[in-house]
Amino acid sequence: MSASPIPVHRGQGSQPVWDLFVRLFHWSLVSCVLLNYFVLEEGDPPHEWAGYIAAGLVMARIVWGFVGSRHARFADFFPTPSRLRTHLAGLRAGAAPFHWGHNPLGALMMLLLMALVLSLGVTGWMQGLDAFWGEEWLEELHELLANGLMLAAAIHAAAALFMGRKERTRLIKAMVTGVKERY
């Protein structure tokens, strides 16, 4: 299935978009990331477990990207060069196509965020191996990835607010209720 963009200027409406799994995944991942970055002590077992849970959530989301509901499937939103070009051209022209699911830039950000979480899981796990115990470069890489994740997450949140206003949608509410509304 391919994404079905709808011009921004079309009227109001609402549509179920994010299924329960996607919403639970999203908010559980947000919780793990925020706990690990701001609350839990680096290297302590709760930090490690939150990281493993986050990586497991991402792996489950990848599976769901192939077997889940329509807007959860990668085929619905995968950011191909053509989709990205069309979306960027529309943004520059002030009339980007509306997508009920992820727009191509949102999809690209989602993939980046998931790749960063998985990279953090791998580098965190590696730090516990005898072969890499105490390796400063690995600790620095893990910290760099964590900071990169937080920066990307902040951009993601700001973009959701910006695009919500631009597209006249309630994106944050949709990630809670599962229904994307246009006003």
ZIBEL-V990596 format. One record per residue. N is the residue number from 1. RES is the residue in one letter. PHI is phi in radians with two decimals (none if undefined). OMEGA is omega in whole degrees, -180 to 180 (NA if undefined). Layout:
n=N res=RES phi=PHI omega=OMEGA
n=N res=RES phi=PHI omega=OMEGA
This chain:
n=1 res=M phi=none omega=178
n=2 res=S phi=-1.84 omega=179
n=3 res=A phi=-1.14 omega=179
n=4 res=S phi=-2.00 omega=180
n=5 res=P phi=-1.22 omega=178
n=6 res=I phi=-2.20 omega=180
n=7 res=P phi=-0.93 omega=-176
n=8 res=V phi=-1.07 omega=-173
n=9 res=H phi=-1.32 omega=177
n=10 res=R phi=-1.22 omega=-170
n=11 res=G phi=-0.93 omega=-173
n=12 res=Q phi=-1.53 omega=175
n=13 res=G phi=2.66 omega=176
n=14 res=S phi=-2.58 omega=-179
n=15 res=Q phi=-2.68 omega=172
n=16 res=P phi=-1.10 omega=-176
n=17 res=V phi=-2.21 omega=-174
n=18 res=W phi=-1.69 omega=-180
n=19 res=D phi=-1.25 omega=-176
n=20 res=L phi=-1.03 omega=180
n=21 res=F phi=-1.05 omega=-179
n=22 res=V phi=-1.06 omega=-179
n=23 res=R phi=-1.19 omega=177
n=24 res=L phi=-1.13 omega=176
n=25 res=F phi=-1.00 omega=-176
n=26 res=H phi=-1.01 omega=-175
n=27 res=W phi=-1.27 omega=175
n=28 res=S phi=-1.18 omega=178
n=29 res=L phi=-1.14 omega=177
n=30 res=V phi=-0.99 omega=-180
n=31 res=S phi=-1.09 omega=180
n=32 res=C phi=-1.05 omega=-178
n=33 res=V phi=-1.13 omega=-179
n=34 res=L phi=-1.14 omega=177
n=35 res=L phi=-1.05 omega=-177
n=36 res=N phi=-1.16 omega=-176
n=37 res=Y phi=-1.42 omega=-172
n=38 res=F phi=-1.92 omega=-170
n=39 res=V phi=-2.04 omega=-172
n=40 res=L phi=-1.36 omega=-178
n=41 res=E phi=-1.37 omega=179
n=42 res=E phi=-0.95 omega=176
n=43 res=G phi=1.49 omega=178
n=44 res=D phi=-1.31 omega=-179
n=45 res=P phi=-0.94 omega=178
n=46 res=P phi=-1.06 omega=177
n=47 res=H phi=-1.11 omega=-180
n=48 res=E phi=-1.08 omega=-179
n=49 res=W phi=-1.14 omega=177
n=50 res=A phi=-1.10 omega=177
n=51 res=G phi=-1.15 omega=178
n=52 res=Y phi=-1.15 omega=177
n=53 res=I phi=-1.10 omega=179
n=54 res=A phi=-1.05 omega=179
n=55 res=A phi=-1.11 omega=178
n=56 res=G phi=-1.11 omega=177
n=57 res=L phi=-1.06 omega=180
n=58 res=V phi=-1.13 omega=179
n=59 res=M phi=-1.10 omega=177
n=60 res=A phi=-1.13 omega=179
n=61 res=R phi=-1.15 omega=177
n=62 res=I phi=-1.10 omega=177
n=63 res=V phi=-1.04 omega=-179
n=64 res=W phi=-1.09 omega=177
n=65 res=G phi=-1.15 omega=178
n=66 res=F phi=-1.88 omega=-174
n=67 res=V phi=-2.11 omega=-174
n=68 res=G phi=-1.37 omega=-180
n=69 res=S phi=-1.17 omega=-172
n=70 res=R phi=-0.86 omega=-175
n=71 res=H phi=-1.37 omega=176
n=72 res=A phi=-1.51 omega=-176
n=73 res=R phi=-1.36 omega=179
n=74 res=F phi=-1.03 omega=-180
n=75 res=A phi=-1.04 omega=-179
n=76 res=D phi=-1.30 omega=-172
n=77 res=F phi=-2.43 omega=-175
n=78 res=F phi=-0.93 omega=-173
n=79 res=P phi=-1.39 omega=178
n=80 res=T phi=-1.19 omega=177
n=81 res=P phi=-0.97 omega=180
n=82 res=S phi=-1.14 omega=179
n=83 res=R phi=-1.10 omega=179
n=84 res=L phi=-1.13 omega=179
n=85 res=R phi=-1.03 omega=-179
n=86 res=T phi=-1.07 omega=-179
n=87 res=H phi=-1.14 omega=-180
n=88 res=L phi=-1.11 omega=178
n=89 res=A phi=-1.10 omega=178
n=90 res=G phi=-1.13 omega=177
n=91 res=L phi=-1.06 omega=180
n=92 res=R phi=-1.10 omega=-179
n=93 res=A phi=-1.46 omega=180
n=94 res=G phi=1.45 omega=-178
n=95 res=A phi=-2.50 omega=180
n=96 res=A phi=-1.11 omega=178
n=97 res=P phi=-1.08 omega=177
n=98 res=F phi=-1.51 omega=177
n=99 res=H phi=-2.13 omega=176
n=100 res=W phi=-1.14 omega=176
n=101 res=G phi=-1.58 omega=179
n=102 res=H phi=-1.18 omega=169
n=103 res=N phi=-1.40 omega=-175
n=104 res=P phi=-1.03 omega=178
n=105 res=L phi=-1.24 omega=176
n=106 res=G phi=-1.09 omega=178
n=107 res=A phi=-1.14 omega=178
n=108 res=L phi=-1.07 omega=178
n=109 res=M phi=-1.13 omega=179
n=110 res=M phi=-1.03 omega=180
n=111 res=L phi=-1.15 omega=177
n=112 res=L phi=-1.09 omega=-180
n=113 res=L phi=-1.05 omega=180
n=114 res=M phi=-1.16 omega=178
n=115 res=A phi=-1.11 omega=178
n=116 res=L phi=-1.14 omega=179
n=117 res=V phi=-1.11 omega=178
n=118 res=L phi=-1.13 omega=178
n=119 res=S phi=-1.11 omega=176
n=120 res=L phi=-1.12 omega=178
n=121 res=G phi=-1.07 omega=-180
n=122 res=V phi=-1.19 omega=-178
n=123 res=T phi=-1.20 omega=175
n=124 res=G phi=-1.15 omega=178
n=125 res=W phi=-1.09 omega=-179
n=126 res=M phi=-1.05 omega=-179
n=127 res=Q phi=-1.12 omega=179
n=128 res=G phi=-1.57 omega=180
n=129 res=L phi=-1.48 omega=178
n=130 res=D phi=-0.98 omega=-176
n=131 res=A phi=-1.12 omega=-176
n=132 res=F phi=-2.11 omega=-177
n=133 res=W phi=-1.00 omega=176
n=134 res=G phi=1.34 omega=180
n=135 res=E phi=-1.23 omega=-176
n=136 res=E phi=-1.14 omega=-179
n=137 res=W phi=-1.07 omega=-179
n=138 res=L phi=-1.26 omega=177
n=139 res=E phi=-1.10 omega=179
n=140 res=E phi=-1.16 omega=178
n=141 res=L phi=-1.11 omega=179
n=142 res=H phi=-1.06 omega=179
n=143 res=E phi=-1.16 omega=178
n=144 res=L phi=-1.08 omega=178
n=145 res=L phi=-1.10 omega=179
n=146 res=A phi=-1.10 omega=178
n=147 res=N phi=-1.14 omega=176
n=148 res=G phi=-1.09 omega=178
n=149 res=L phi=-1.09 omega=-179
n=150 res=M phi=-1.14 omega=177
n=151 res=L phi=-1.12 omega=179
n=152 res=A phi=-1.10 omega=179
n=153 res=A phi=-1.14 omega=178
n=154 res=A phi=-1.14 omega=177
n=155 res=I phi=-1.12 omega=178
n=156 res=H phi=-1.02 omega=-180
n=157 res=A phi=-1.13 omega=179
n=158 res=A phi=-1.12 omega=179
n=159 res=A phi=-1.15 omega=177
n=160 res=A phi=-1.10 omega=177
n=161 res=L phi=-1.16 omega=-179
n=162 res=F phi=-1.11 omega=-178
n=163 res=M phi=-1.19 omega=176
n=164 res=G phi=-1.04 omega=178
n=165 res=R phi=-1.22 omega=-178
n=166 res=K phi=-1.09 omega=-178
n=167 res=E phi=-1.55 omega=-178
n=168 res=R phi=1.01 omega=177
n=169 res=T phi=-2.23 omega=177
n=170 res=R phi=-1.87 omega=-174
n=171 res=L phi=-1.16 omega=-179
n=172 res=I phi=-1.14 omega=178
n=173 res=K phi=-1.05 omega=-180
n=174 res=A phi=-1.09 omega=180
n=175 res=M phi=-1.33 omega=175
n=176 res=V phi=-1.69 omega=-175
n=177 res=T phi=-1.59 omega=-176
n=178 res=G phi=1.62 omega=-177
n=179 res=V phi=-1.92 omega=178
n=180 res=K phi=-1.65 omega=-177
n=181 res=E phi=-1.94 omega=173
n=182 res=R phi=-1.98 omega=180
n=183 res=Y phi=-2.25 omega=NA
